[in-house]
Amino acid sequence: MRFVRLGEPGAERPAVLDDAGQAHDLTPLTPDIDGRFLAGDGIAAVRRALAAGDLPRVETAGVRLGPPLARPGAVLCVGMNYAAHAAESGGAPPEQPVIFFKTPNTVVGAFDEVLIPRGAEKTDWEVELAVVIGRRARYLDSPDEALSYVAGYTVSNDVSERAFQTEHSGGQWSKGKCCETFNPLGPYLVTADEVPDPQALRLRSFVNGEVRQDSSTADMIFPVAELVHHLSQYLVLEPGDVINTGTPEGVALSGRFPYLAAGDVMEIEIEGLGRQRQVLAAA
């Protein structure tokens, strides 16, 4: 199934898309797509209601697609999780996952405007597979059980301001990662059963119609199951938390492409999960 949230910012309504792409209203079952819904076996309840024909149809034409998950409790990010990206960033592949956070208020819809912050010099794109946690994960025994804690997957653009990230950082990355609108998410939350192998997905990014990144999640240094297990040893993952799993080579930081400017158009996509499009504007 594919979950969406429809409407203007702060007033989104939850919906699910059936196999024909028709949207069905979820407000009879839940006020939103969030951690409480996921932890309360909401996906199974929607599947039953959809099969029974109990969910009213809703129109999507001309309606904004918000992020498919209501404001997450945490957005955890994995740095340099593709060897070629680590190399273009000037570093060796990490021996353990490199973790940083984005503030939850960076999350916007897949087609929302992205704002270049004041004083920015090096704004960059990053297509990433995002993992949405479905139940509380604490001290998992092994990666073998980790995927059972995943509710689904979505597309994430880990927008970054590289000057803030490296030159203004004081040794950490958050200043370049937490600017407003810096995490477009969606368009859909695709349930885990529809993604049998998260390590076999093609992911691409484009700027003004030109290809920038074209890779596969097979090239991750630390696969999804290992990341979920690893994180559970250091923190508690809660339902509705998001993990951005890293980006492949082909970003502006490589020096091969210009950084973003107002008026540029970013498009990113992951096989089976959908496509995003954002126009950049000055904050």
C-alpha positions in Angstrom: 0.0 0.0 0.0 1.0 3.6 -0.5 0.0 6.2 2.1 -0.3 9.9 1.4 -1.3 13.0 3.3 -3.3 15.6 1.4 -3.8 19.3 2.0 -2.1 22.4 3.0 0.7 22.5 5.5 -0.6 21.8 9.0 -4.0 20.7 7.7 -3.1 17.5 5.8 -5.6 14.6 5.8 -4.4 10.9 5.7 -5.3 8.8 2.7 -4.3 5.5 1.1 -3.9 4.7 -2.6 -5.4 1.5 -3.9 -3.9 -0.6 -6.6 -5.6 1.6 -9.3 -4.2 4.8 -7.7 -7.5 5.9 -6.3 -7.2 7.7 -3.0 -9.3 6.7 0.0 -9.9 8.8 3.1 -8.4 7.4 6.3 -9.9 9.8 8.8 -12.6 7.2 9.8 -9.6 5.1 11.1 -7.0 7.6 12.2 -6.5 11.4 12.4 -3.0 11.1 10.8 -0.2 8.9 9.6 2.1 9.1 12.6 3.9 6.9 15.1 0.7 6.2 17.1 -1.0 4.9 13.9 2.0 2.7 12.9 2.5 1.3 16.4 -1.2 0.5 16.8 -1.3 -1.9 13.9 -2.8 0.8 11.7 -1.4 -0.6 8.4 -3.3 -3.9 9.0 -6.5 -2.1 9.9 -6.3 0.0 6.7 -5.7 -3.2 4.6 -8.8 -4.8 6.1 -10.9 -1.6 5.6 -9.7 -1.2 2.1 -10.5 -4.8 1.2 -14.0 -4.4 2.7 -14.7 -1.2 0.7 -15.2 0.8 3.9 -13.1 3.8 3.0 -14.6 6.7 1.1 -12.9 7.9 -2.0 -11.2 11.3 -2.1 -10.0 13.4 -5.1 -6.4 14.3 -5.4 -6.4 16.5 -8.5 -5.0 19.9 -7.7 -4.5 18.9 -4.0 -1.1 19.4 -2.4 0.8 16.2 -1.4 2.3 16.8 2.1 5.0 14.6 3.6 3.5 11.1 3.9 4.4 10.9 7.6 3.2 13.5 10.2 6.1 15.3 11.9 8.5 12.5 13.0 9.9 12.3 16.5 13.5 12.0 15.0 15.2 12.2 11.7 18.4 10.2 11.9 20.8 10.4 9.0 23.7 8.2 7.9 26.7 10.0 6.4 29.0 8.6 3.7 27.2 5.3 3.4 28.2 4.8 -0.3 31.9 4.3 -0.9 32.0 6.5 -4.0 30.3 9.3 -2.2 32.8 9.1 0.7 35.6 9.3 -1.9 34.1 12.4 -3.6 33.7 14.0 -0.2 37.4 13.5 0.5 37.1 10.7 3.0 37.7 7.0 3.4 34.7 4.7 3.7 33.8 4.6 7.4 34.4 1.6 9.5 31.1 2.2 11.4 28.0 4.2 10.5 28.4 7.9 10.7 25.3 9.3 12.3 23.9 12.9 12.5 20.4 14.3 13.0 18.1 16.7 11.2 15.4 18.6 13.1 11.9 17.2 12.4 10.7 20.6 11.2 13.0 20.3 8.1 10.5 17.8 6.7 8.2 19.1 3.9 6.3 17.6 1.0 7.8 16.1 -2.1 6.7 19.0 -4.3 7.1 21.9 -1.8 9.5 24.8 -2.4 13.0 24.5 -1.0 14.5 27.6 0.5 18.1 28.5 0.1 19.1 30.0 3.5 20.4 33.5 4.0 24.2 33.6 3.6 24.3 30.2 1.8 27.1 29.5 -0.6 27.0 25.8 -1.4 23.5 24.3 -1.3 23.5 20.7 -2.4 21.0 17.8 -3.2 21.1 14.2 -1.9 18.7 11.5 -3.0 18.3 9.0 -0.2 16.2 6.0 0.7 14.3 6.8 3.9 13.3 4.1 6.4 10.2 4.6 8.6 10.2 2.8 11.9 7.0 0.9 12.7 7.6 -0.3 16.3 9.9 0.4 19.1 13.4 -0.9 18.5 15.7 -1.2 21.5 18.9 -3.4 21.7 17.9 -5.6 18.8 19.8 -8.9 18.9 20.9 -9.0 15.3 20.3 -7.5 11.9 18.3 -10.5 11.0 15.3 -9.2 13.0 15.8 -5.5 12.1 13.6 -5.3 9.0 10.6 -6.5 11.0 10.7 -3.2 12.8 10.4 -1.2 9.5 6.9 0.0 8.6 7.8 1.2 5.2 10.0 3.3 2.9 9.9 6.6 1.2 12.0 9.0 -0.9 14.1 11.6 1.0 16.1 14.6 -0.3 18.7 15.4 2.3 19.3 18.9 1.2 22.6 20.3 2.6 24.4 23.7 2.8 28.0 22.6 2.5 29.6 25.9 3.7 27.4 25.8 6.8 28.1 22.0 7.2 31.9 22.2 7.0 33.2 25.8 7.3 30.8 27.1 9.9 30.4 23.8 11.7 32.7 23.8 14.7 33.2 20.1 14.0 29.7 18.8 13.5 27.3 18.9 10.5 24.0 20.1 11.9 24.2 23.8 10.8 24.3 22.7 7.2 21.5 20.1 7.6 18.8 21.7 9.6 17.8 24.7 7.6 14.0 25.1 6.9 12.6 22.9 4.1 15.8 20.9 4.0 14.2 17.4 4.0 11.5 16.9 1.3 9.9 13.5 2.0 7.6 11.4 -0.1 5.5 11.5 -2.2 4.4 8.1 -0.7 5.0 6.0 2.3 5.2 2.5 0.7 4.6 -0.3 3.1 7.5 -2.7 3.8 5.8 -5.7 2.2 5.9 -3.9 -1.1 9.7 -3.5 -0.9 11.0 -7.1 -0.6 14.6 -6.1 -0.9 15.5 -2.5 0.1 19.1 -3.2 -1.2 17.9 -3.5 -4.8 16.5 -0.1 -5.6 17.7 2.3 -8.3 17.9 5.9 -7.1 18.5 9.0 -9.2 18.6 12.7 -9.0 18.4 15.5 -11.6 19.0 19.2 -11.6 17.3 21.3 -14.3 16.6 18.0 -16.1 20.3 16.8 -16.1 21.2 13.6 -14.4 23.4 14.0 -11.3 23.1 10.7 -9.4 22.3 7.3 -10.7 23.1 4.4 -8.4 21.6 1.5 -6.5 21.0 0.9 -2.8 23.0 -2.3 -3.4 26.1 -0.1 -3.1 25.4 0.9 0.5 28.3 0.2 2.8 25.9 -0.5 5.7 22.6 -2.0 4.5 19.2 -1.1 6.0 19.0 -4.0 8.4 22.5 -3.4 9.7 21.7 0.3 10.2 18.5 -0.4 12.2 20.3 -2.9 14.4 23.3 -0.6 14.9 21.2 2.4 15.9 19.2 0.3 18.3 22.4 -0.3 20.3 22.9 3.4 20.9 19.3 4.9 21.1 15.7 3.8 21.1 14.0 4.0 17.7 10.3 4.9 18.1 7.4 4.4 15.7 7.4 7.2 13.2 11.1 7.9 13.4 12.8 8.3 10.0 16.3 7.1 9.0 17.9 8.7 6.0 20.3 6.0 4.8 22.9 8.0 2.9 23.4 9.3 -0.6 25.5 7.9 -3.6 28.0 9.9 -5.6 27.1 12.7 -7.9 26.5 15.7 -5.5 27.8 19.2 -6.0 30.3 18.6 -3.2 32.2 16.5 -5.7 33.3 19.6 -7.6 31.8 18.2 -10.8 28.6 20.2 -10.7 27.6 23.7 -9.7 25.8 24.2 -6.4 22.2 25.1 -6.4 20.7 28.6 -7.0 17.3 30.2 -6.7 15.2 29.0 -9.7 16.9 25.7 -10.1 14.7 22.5 -10.1 15.6 19.4 -8.2 14.0 16.1 -9.1 14.8 12.8 -7.3 13.4 9.3 -7.6 13.7 5.8 -6.2 12.5 2.8 -8.1 9.0 1.8 -6.8 8.8 4.6 -4.3 8.0 7.6 -6.5 9.5 10.9 -7.7 9.9 14.3 -6.1 10.3 17.8 -7.7 11.3 21.0 -5.9 12.0 24.5 -7.1 14.5 26.5 -5.1 13.9 30.0 -3.9 15.7 32.4 -1.6 14.6 32.3 2.0 
